[in-house]
Amino acid sequence: MGLYDFTIYDLILRNSAAFGALPAWFEVEDGRTLTFAEIRTQVERLAAGLQQLGVAKGERVGVLGKNSLEQFLLYGAAAAVGAILLPVNWRLSAEELCFNLEDGAPRLIFVDEEFQQIIEEHRGNRLASATGFYNLRAELGRFERFSSLLKEAADFQAPEVSSADGFIIIHTAAVAGRPRGALLSHNNVICADMHLIYLFGTTTADAHLNILPMFHIAGLVMMFSSFHAGAVNLNLSKFDAAKVVSLIEEKKGSLTFDFSPILGSILEEAEKTGKNISALRGVLGLEAPETIEKYQAATGGTFYTMYGQTETSCLATLGRYSDRPGAAGRPIELAEVRLFDDYDRPVAEGGTGEICVRGPMVFSGYWNLPEDNARTFRERWHHTGDLGRFDKDGYLFYAGRKAEKELIKPGGENVYPAEVEKVILQHPAVEKTVVFGVPDTKWKEAIKAVCELKKGQALSAADLIEFVGARIARYKKPAYVDFIEKMPMGEDGSPDRKKVKELYGGE
């Protein structure tokens, strides 16, 4: 640590001194509880093990597994030695998993038992960069034991790590057929978590429901903001409404992040069981107005809205839903957010333009993609590809995506139409297709495919959906399929996306 630096490892040191005996982590599945002082000890033991393996500053460490104490310790240990975490979305297909890992070229890979067969099949070829494979969750699995890396904490020698150094690579949805690894620094994550502490007023009395996956930027910064403030993280390996409701009542779970249908499921379970969820005082995320209003009426809690993306460390704007329903809040305290037209000129007041951001939460860039970085960071702004407008009071209203960055968000996941269309067109019966998002009561947005079949071919919607789900992550498969006689075409000879959506976007 330099004189002016503060890294994730420094945060762990700080919290060990400030909150030593307080509970920092509760593992719901097996009841393990670690204090802030114990977290530091375990992180340093694991860091010593990584150092003995020769893991150096800047090298990547791959992670494929569901939320666990071991994964949190690994985040801390990698930060301590200056390595860069490469967590992979376990919902992806085998091909997508391998692409993301291959792209980051990790030195070590930590894997949950249920995903180890996939890694085993590719460890000698596509994953050739990895020199070690370890069980992620305790001793479960065929790889090297996690505990074998827990050395003496006193053996750890902290290297010089800057707050500007890379901490984590999170791959975003595929653009032009390939995902891009967004590199976030220690400073990015700490900047985001300080904003969340300020928003929620988080203290040691709080308990964060750690239900979003750690590979998701929202789950990551919520977890670290709660840790930073001295609150306890109540960790679940996956969302379970019944367990969450019990945690709210019994452990006073007070804060969480929501993508539909999480909050609706919690409210439904509480109604069914009669359990008290009034402790859930703060929820941040994206949700339908009726669910937000039902939550606030039932608990007296506050729902917070936002705009952000992985590239802005989750956050660019924040606000209370009730202050301006329908808005995504105002720019956060350490961000400048402006709207520009297609020629990078500021739009007129009240107009719609591309949301552009600068400030300490903006990511370091896409991994090994200098041309993409030059375009994204042109004019010294991060261009998000999203559209918005400001009202007269400075509240941001989201207005969709730019055509070249059209995005679908089923249940908070990011899916680009192009990656789904690419797979659909591999089906021998399909001639043309257009994929886009449609409103959905459960997931807020769902994927729809409109297809023209080749002459003389027949295909059912169910068979096409299964075809897609077998080749990419199943959350990327269409929920709806329409087969049409003739695809509307544009002057350039490609499907007229705007016309197709006008005609068939009414689900």
Sequence and secondary structure as in RCSB ss.txt:
>XXXX:A:sequence
MGLYDFTIYDLILRNSAAFGALPAWFEVEDGRTLTFAEIRTQVERLAAGLQQLGVAKGERVGVLGKNSLEQFLLY
GAAAAVGAILLPVNWRLSAEELCFNLEDGAPRLIFVDEEFQQIIEEHRGNRLASATGFYNLRAELGRFERFSSLL
KEAADFQAPEVSSADGFIIIHTAAVAGRPRGALLSHNNVICADMHLIYLFGTTTADAHLNILPMFHIAGLVMMFS
SFHAGAVNLNLSKFDAAKVVSLIEEKKGSLTFDFSPILGSILEEAEKTGKNISALRGVLGLEAPETIEKYQAATG
GTFYTMYGQTETSCLATLGRYSDRPGAAGRPIELAEVRLFDDYDRPVAEGGTGEICVRGPMVFSGYWNLPEDNAR
TFRERWHHTGDLGRFDKDGYLFYAGRKAEKELIKPGGENVYPAEVEKVILQHPAVEKTVVFGVPDTKWKEAIKAV
CELKKGQALSAADLIEFVGARIARYKKPAYVDFIEKMPMGEDGSPDRKKVKELYGGE
>XXXX:A:secstr
  TT   HHHHHHHHHHHHTTSEEEEETTT  EEEHHHHHHHHHHHHHHHHHTT  TT EEEEES S HHHHHHH
HHHHHHT EEEE  TTS HHHHHHHHHHH  SEEEE GGGHHHHHHHTTTTTTT SEEEESSTT SSSB GGGG 
  GGG       TTSEEEEEE S BTTB  EEEEEHHHHHHHHHHHHHHHT  TT EEEE S TTSHHHHHHHHH
HHHTT EEEE SS  HHHHHHHHHHH   EEEEETTHHHHHHHHHHHH    TT  EEEEE  HHHHHHHHHHH 
 EEEEEE  GGGTT SEEEEGGGSTT   EE TT EEEEE TTS B  TT  EEEEEESTTS  EETT HHHHHH
HTGGGSEEEEEEEEE TTS EEEEEE GGG  B GGG  B HHHHHHHHTTSTTEEEEEEEEEEETTTEEEEEEE
EEE TT    HHHHHHHHHTTS GGGS SEEEEESS  B TTSSB HHHHHHHH   
